[in-house]
Amino acid sequence: MAQGSRSAAVPAAASFFALLAVAAPLLLCCAPAAAELARLEHPPKDGGSLSLLVVGDWGRKGTFNQSRVAHQMGRVGEQLSIDFVISTGDNFYENGLTGTDDEAFEQSFTDIYTAKSLQKPWYLVLGNHDYRGDALAQLSPVLRKIDSRFICIKSFVVNAGSKIARVFFFDLD
Ligand SMILES: *[C@@H]1O[C@H](CO)[C@@H](O)[C@H](O)[C@H]1NC(C)=O
């Protein structure tokens, strides 16, 4: 984690198609490619700290203990007072979504991560399982209308205060 970050918990392993980095601002000067990425602003807490959860490989309609992990994420999220959640991909098993009207979106996301502490922005990238289905559906703003937490962009940067953290999301597919 970057300097100034207070805490982070990692409930699940990262998807190997998503590459994630939290970099100190100093690093930014050396990453010209990042200049072309969409940038989102996420203000840190008043005290200048940031807490987040990172999860990957999760969408199982509650099975494979997804619901139990979600429950624990809710508890930890409450304790840490998290600011947002990062998903490193493989959001919907086995084969992504069939389209923006796929009920797996609600069954694996909206209806699972119901804890109050998890009602924060989720910044997501796609994994290889997501590409087996309609990848564009997950990138579509239509899903954000159904559940405003779901912020899935192909590659982007989340800027969490100039001196706290920048999170780079690179989709290498
Ligand atoms: C769910 O978690 C329990 C307890 O850790 C474990 O015994 C069980 O095998 C898990 N089930 C699945 C389907 O992974």
The ligand as a Gaussian input file, in Angstrom:
#p B3LYP/6-31G(d) Opt

LIG

0 1
 C      -17.094000     -23.715000       2.093000
 O      -16.329000     -23.478000       3.252000
 C      -16.234000     -24.603000       4.122000
 C      -15.536000     -24.136000       5.376000
 O      -14.305000     -23.547000       5.087000
 C      -15.510000     -25.717000       3.409000
 O      -15.421000     -26.849000       4.240000
 C      -16.242000     -26.064000       2.137000
 O      -15.506000     -27.009000       1.403000
 C      -16.474000     -24.841000       1.275000
 N      -17.344000     -25.176000       0.160000
 C      -17.007000     -24.963000      -1.097000
 C      -18.004000     -25.391000      -2.116000
 O      -15.957000     -24.449000      -1.422000

